Amino acid sequence: MDKNNHSAAALIHQINSRETAYINGQFRALSLNSEQGRVIAYVARHPQCKQRDVAHYLNRQEASVTNLVKGLVKRNLLSREVPVENERTKLLSLTAEGQELVVKIDAAFNRLQAFVDNSLTATERVTLESILEKVNRISFED
C-alpha cells in the first residue's frame, strides 16, 4: 500500500469524507441532520413506503427509526398513515412542506455533482465513471 495516502482506497475514502461533510453541511442549513435528510430523500423516491423499509435503508432497528420519523411528522415534513387492514404497518409520505424540502435537498446534490462535472472533461468523466463502476463491483469479502 502507498504510505503517502494516495492509494486508490485512501483517495476514495477522502473523496467520500469530503462529499459527506458537504452534504451534511447542506442538511444543517436546512435544519436537518444526516439521517433526517436521508429519510426525506428516501421517502421522496419511495412514496407510501413502509417505515420498516426506511429502517432497512438506514441499517437501523425499526424501533429506533420510530422516533426519527415521529420528529419529522411533528415538523410536518412527513405523514405517517396506518392502513386499516394492517395496524402494525406505517406508510410514509411527504407533506407539501416535505416536498419543498426535497427540492432543496436535490439542489444540494446537483451542486455537488456540478463540482465534479465542472472539474473534468467529458472524456475524463466517462473514464472515471467506468473505473469507479469497476471498483464498485469489487467484493470486499475475505
N, C-alpha and C positions, 0 to 999 in steps of 0.2 A: 504494500500500500504506500502511496505517496505521502510522505510525512509532512508536506507543506500545505495540507488541506486543499489540494487541488485535484484530488481523485474525483472520479465521476460521482461516487456516492456522497462524498463531502459537499460537492457543488450542488447536487440535487437537494441535499438537506439544507444548505444555506439558502437556496432559492425558495424552498418551501417555507422556511422560517421567516424570510422577508415578506413573502406573499401573505402568510398568516398574520403577521404583525400589521400589514397594511389593511387587510380586510377587517381585523379586529378593531383597528382604529376607526374605520368607516362605520362599523356596527356601533361603537361607542358614541360616535357623532349622531347616531340615530336613537340613542338611549337604549341600546340592546347590548347584551353580552353575546359571546360567540355562539353559545348553544341556542339562545333565543333567535338569533339571526338564522341559524341553520334550520330550526323548526319552521320559522316563517317561510324560508325558501323551499323547504321540503313540501309543506302543505300547499304552497302555490303551484307546485308541479304535480301534486297528487291530491286534488280536491276530494273531499269526503273520505280521506284516508282514515284508517283506524289508529287510535292512539298507540297501540302496540307496534304498528309499523314504524311510527316515529321513534319509539324506544329502540327497535331493532336498528334503525338507521343511525341513531346516536350511540349505539352499542351500550345501552343502559338498561337497567331493570325498569319494567313498566311502572312500578310504584314510584320510582324516583323521577319519572317523566311527568307524573300527575301534577306535582307542584309547579313544575316548569310551565306546563300547559295552563294550569289554573291562573298563573300570573299573567300569561298572555291573554287569556279570556277576560280577566279583570281589567286589563288595559284596553279592552275592546279591539284587539288585533286578531283574535281567533274566536270562532264559535265552536262550541262543543255540544254535539247532539247525541242523545241516547235513543236509538231506534226502539220502537215499541216491541218489535219481535225479538230483540236481544238486549236486555237491560245492562248486560255486562260490557257491551261494546260502546265505545265512544268514537263518534265520527267527527273529524276536524275539518273546518273550512275557514277561509279568510273572511274577515269582515271587510267592509268598504275601507276602513282605516288600514287594515292589514294589507289590502291590495295596493293602496297608495304607498305603503312602506316597501312593498316588493319592487315597485318601480325604482325606488331609491337604492335598494339593495342591488338590483340588476345593473343600475348605472355604475355602482362601485365596481362590480365585477367587469363591466365593459371598459371602465377606465384602466383597470389592471391589465386587461387583455391588450388595450391600446398601447400601454407602456412597452409591452413585449413586441407587439406588431410594428410599432414605430421605430424600434431599435434594430430591426432585422430587415434584410431584403426579402423579397418573395421567395427566392431560391433558398436562402438560409432558413426561413420559416418552415418550408416544406421538408428540408433536410432535418432540421431539429425535431419537428413533429414525428417524422419517421423513426428517428433514433429513439426518441422518448417512448413511442409506442412499443418499440422492440424491448426497451428496458422495462416497461410496464408489464410485459408478458413473462418476465423472469420469475421463476418460483423461488421464494426465499425459504423453502423448507429444506432441512438437512437430510 
